Amino acid sequence: MAENEKKPGLGRGLRLLIALALILLAAVVLMVLLQLTESALNIWHLLDQMSPTLLALYVAGLAVFALLALAVVWWFFRPRKANSHGKRAFIEVPQNAAEMETRLENAEEKGIDTSAAKHELRELQRRQQEDSIYVVLFGPVSAGKSSLIKALTGDASIETDPRAGTTCYISHYRFSDDAEADTTLTDAPGIFDTDSAKVERARDEARRAHLVVYVTDGELTRDQYQEITELLHFERPMVIALNKIDRYDAADLEAIKQRIAERVPGVPVISVQAGGQEEVFRVMPDGSEQQVVRERVADISELLETMRRTIARRGEDLRQRRDASLLTLGAEKLHRSTAEYRRVEAEKLVKQYTRKAMLGAMAAVSPGTDILIQGYLGVSMVKALNNLYEAPVRDMDLEQFVELASKNVGKRLPILLALSGNVLKAFPGIGTVTGGIMHAVAYAMIFDSLGKAVSKTLDETGTLESKRALDYFEETIGGNLENRAKRFARLAVEEIARKK
């Protein structure tokens, strides 16, 4: 009983302490408010006694102070640009076809494959001469693109199928309409297909067109929304056509169109019924079910009107944007070919200098001579890689970078030498040999790692960012040590056998 009586007493004591603390806090707040009020009244009294000129200067000073304070706050909390570690997104687009031709000639002289970029240039020139408005029907597989073109053109030979993936290639169809502009409809393979080559062809064709009709048969998925956003980024005029509207009642149809319009503001959203075929189950007189394929009734009037209105309103702007898009597409393909060429050539350079480092170590008068610290081969390799990537860099910066790399190597060299010695024991007649060949294997691993780190950095950033390159160097030189040591030991042994 005594314990039960004490517990309520402890609770009341705690509550009393909290109450006293609150009263004390309230008193402190009240005193602060009174002090601020008194200060404010004193300042107001002083301001009231000032001349108008002094009062204006005082107010101006307060305003300047407030602006400076806001500027400092904004500087600290402003949104920073992300420090991207990805590849360079910026690709300089040529202003015209002549500039593109010059770039292609320069690339060919270096040995770069320009076939993909040349195709875009030829396509641009062909379409400029043809002077037809290209409208591409673009969208996911089985959305009804081919059926819609069949309804627009009246061409019964166009293949359609209720199953996904009927269209495998790009097909063009002349389109006769009341509009003054000559129009070509393009049927492209469906996106989100398992065949990446088909998807790539469809995306390229969407960027070559004057107008994109994005065909969907329901709500936009996240992937569809991203695809549309990407096309809008290239300033492709677009119409979103909601197909297979017989699936929905009027209220649901309007709700879907409204939601699509909210997600993609500024893009017309219209309803179509492409026709085509559909698979249905028919109940037979005997009660059994039979699967049959039947034709849908087409309704394309709203699409036709929207296409006419868009083409008439945009006029010459459509052609200018098409030309710019094709030049951009060509520049991107040339950029990819150049990047691939550089990767291949960089790999050759790294192998070449790795072999030189290996031979230099075996020919050294005093085994253990630190070729990397001497710097000649290291600087030469890094300089050659920078020249390949057309990344200007000063000789002094190259030497400093190689010196930093050599410091990282210093603590690893004994481990690399020990590992090289152990690996070489597996080769008959070599296992007891020390000195040059052991250093050759170690330096081969060092140069291979350094070259790959520099190549990766140049490929990603276009410049020799020392910190990133050194980080990659640390990752590379410490990875898969035993297998790499065996590979370079085998090469060193083969080199010795070749000299005998």
Secondary structure, 3 states (H helix, E strand, C coil): CHHHHHHHHHHHHHHHHHHHHHHHHHHHHHHHHHHHHHHHHHHHHHHHHCCHHHHHHHHHHHHHHHHHHHHHHHHHHCCCCCCCCCCCCCCCCCCCHHHHHHHHHHHHHHCCCCHHHHHHHHHHHHHHHHCCEEEEEECECCCCHHHHHHHHHCCCCCCCCCCCCCCCCCEEEEECCCCCCCEEEEECCCECCCCHHHHHHHHHHHHHCCEEEEEECCCCCHHHHHHHHHHHHCCCCEEEEECCHHHCCHHHHHHHHHHHHHHCCCCCEEECECCCEEEEEEECCCCCEEEEEEECCCECHHHHHHHHHHHHHHCHHHHHHHHHHHHHHHHHHHHHHHHHHHHHHHHHHHHHHHHHHHHHHHHCCCCCCCHHHHCHHHHHHHHHHHHHCCCCCCHHHHHHHHHHHHHHHHCCHHHHHHHHHHHHCCCCCCCCCCCHHHHHHHHHHHHHHHHHHHHHHHHHHCCCCHHHHHHHHHHHHCCCHHHHHHHHHHHHHHHHHHHC
